[in-house]
């Protein structure tokens, strides 16, 4: 039984589905999960607290958080030095910072399309937070980012079992994500790419609201604008999937009980191992 541990510091939309995507109907017999979550908190204190997962002796650790270069995620991954560890985050996006992660022995999947929320009291409340994350997750799921993460984790698990651990080092792009969904309709693929590009733009809009603006009116309007773009991206992602559904060509990749990926295209096809 393969043991995979998840450390969730703070929140990105991917965090809500990352573990579930590996065993979507809870029937895999080859894998065990243990998850440590600190809710919205991601300071150095929480990062150091993540070390308690080591007692379970995971064979692979996945750390998900916003901005992996900050103190909390940094402390968490340092606790797992020597254990195969993959960082899932919306940053760092700079090449030098990513190369530093790789040089230290960590794998990473950076998802710029899993954007910063408009986290300002002048705008954000619990309902708005949940709506934003649901819109973001819809884009990530329908347009291929969730599948990219899931496939790379499955490949890493297989490589560790084989005795030759190979960790991903990926800066995701809209093109790379959309390719993973195997769209049959090129317009559906274009819509998916468009939704992912819009999601990336949300991060820069919300960053202004969160870090640069000082007055109530521009903060509230700018954060609201970022969330409106996220909502529009979610609608475009829906359009992409509806095009595939209308042609009965939605790519589905369920897991077999033994962990292998299966595939089907038509709704009434029987899944077959890839």
N, C-alpha and C positions, 0 to 999 in steps of 0.2 A: 504494500500500500504506500503510494507516494504521498509525502506530507508537504503541503504548501501553506505557508503562512502569509497573511496580509496585515500590513500596518497602515492604518488610515489616519492621516494627520490633516486636520482641516478638511476642506471638501473641494473636489472638482466633480463635475457631473459623471465622469467615468467611474469614480469611486463607488457609486451606488450600484453599478452593474458588473464590476470587474470580476468578482468572485463568482457571482451567479452565472456569468457567461461561460464558465468552464463546466458547468453541470446544470444546464437549464431546466431539466425535469427531475433533478435529484436522484438519478439512477446509476451514476457511474460507480463502479466497484473497484476502481484502481487508484482512487485519490481521496485524501482526507484534507479538511480545511480547518484552520484556526485563524481567527481574525481579532486583532486588537484595534479598537477605534477610540479616538479621543474627541469625537464629535467635531465641533468647529475649531477646536484649539490646536495650535501647531507651534508652540514656543519650544525653547530648548528643554524645558522641564518635561513636556510630553515626549519630545524626541528621545530623551534619556530613558523615560519610562517604557518605551517600546522594547527595551532589552528583555523584558519579562517573557517575551515569546520564545527566547532561546531555550528555555527549560523544556519546551515541547520538542526540540531538536528538528526543526523544519529542514527539508532538503532544498527548498527554494523559498526565498522571501521576496515579496512584492510590496514596495512602499509607494503609496499614492498620496499626493499632496499638491497644493498649489506651489509654484516656484520652489523647486528642489534645492535652490542655492541658499535658502534662508536657514536660520539656526536650527529649527526643529527637525526638518528633514535631514539636515547634515548630521546632527547628533544621532538620529535613528539609523542612518546607513552606516555610520562609523561603528555602531554596536554590532553590526553584522559583517564586518570585514572578515573575509575568509570563507563566508557562506555565500553561495550563489544568490545574488541580490539584483533585482530589477527595479529601477525608478520609473514610475509613471507620473507625469506632471505636465503642466502647461509651459514650463520653462526649467532650466535656462535654454534660450534659443541661440545664444552666441556659440560659435564653433569651438572657441577655446575652452569654454566651460564644459561643453559636452565631451571634448577630448580629455579633459581632466577627469571626468567621471570614468571614462573608459580606461584611462591609465591607472586608475585606482582599483580596477577590477570589477566595476559595476556595469551592468547592462542598463539601458534606458530606452524609453519610448516617450518622446516629447510630443505633446499634442497642442499646438498653438490654437487649434479650433475648439478647444475646451476652455472657454474664455472666462476672464475675471468678471465676477458679478458686480453690480453697482452697489457696493457695500458701504452705503452712507445712511446714517439715521434720518437725514433729511428726505430720503426716498424709500429705503428698503424696510419692509416689515416681513413677518413670517410668511404671509400669503404670497407676496411678490417674490420672495426667495424660492418658495416651492415651485411657483410658476416658471421662473427663469430656469431652474434646474430641469424641469420637465421638458421645456423647449430645447434646452441644450442637449439633453439625453436623446430626444427624438432625432435631432440632426446627427448626432454621433452614431446612433444605431442605424438609422435608415441609409446613411451615406457612407458607411464602411469603417469608421474609426473604431467602433467597438469590436468589429470582426478582426480588424488588424491586430488589436491588442490580444484578443482571445487566441488567434492563430499563432502569434509569436510566443505566448505563454505555453500553448500546447507543444510547440516545437522545442522550446527550452526544456520542458519536462522530459520529453523524449530524449533529448541530448544528454541530460543528466543521468537518466536511467541507463543509457548506453555507455556511460563512463567518460564521455567527452563533452562536458558542459559548454554550450555555446550560447552566450547571452546576446540579445538583440541590442543594436546601437542605431536607433531610428529617430530621425526628425521627420515626423509625419507631415505630409502635404495633402491638400485636397485631392490631387491626382492619385497619390498612393492609396489614400483611403478609398476613393471611389472605385478604383480597380479591384479592390477586395470583394466588392459586392457583385461582380460579374454581370453588370447590367446588359441586357439584350438590346434595349432601345437606346441609341446614342443620345436622344434628347433627355431621357431619364438620367443618364450619366452626367450630362451637362448640367442639369438641374441640381443633382447631388453635389457636383463640384461648386456650383454657385452658392449653394447653401453653406458649404464648408468655408468658402472664402468670406461670406458674410459673417459667419461665426468668428473667424479670425479678426475681423474688423471690430467686432464688439469689444474685444479686449482693449484696444487702444482708446475707444470711446469711454469705456468705464474707468480706465486708468486715469483719464483726465478728471473725471468726477471724484475719484477716490483720493488722488494724490496732489493734484495741481490747483484745482479751483477752491476758492475760499468762501464765497458768498452763497447763501441759501438758494437763490433763484438759479444761477448757472449750474450749481451742483445738482439740484433736482431735475432740471431740464436735460442736462447732459446724461445723467444716469438713466432717466426715462428713455432718452433717445437710444442708448445702448440696448436697453431691454426691448424696445420696439424693433430694432434690427434683428435681435435674437428671435423674436416672435415671427418676423417675416421669413427668417431662415427656416424656421420649423415648418411654416406653411409650404415653402419651396421643397423641403425634404419630403413632405407628404405628397406633393405633386409627383416627385420622382418615383416614389413607391407605387402610387396609384397608376402611373403609366405602365409599370411592370406588371401590376395585378391585372390590368385590362388586357394584357397580352398573355396572361397566365405564364409569366416567365420570372417570377420572383425566385431568386437564388436562396435556397435554405440549406444550412449546414448543421444538422443536429449531431450530438455526440452519441456514439454507441455506448452500451453499458461498460465495455472494456476500455473506453476512452478514445477510440479512433473517431476521426471525423467522417461523417456521411454527407451525402449531398442529394438534392433533388431540385427540379426546376418547375415542372408542372405541379399544381396543387394536388392532383390525384396520383402522382408518381409515388412509388415506394422508395424510401431512402436507401442508397447503396453506399458502401464504403468507398472513400476516395482512393 
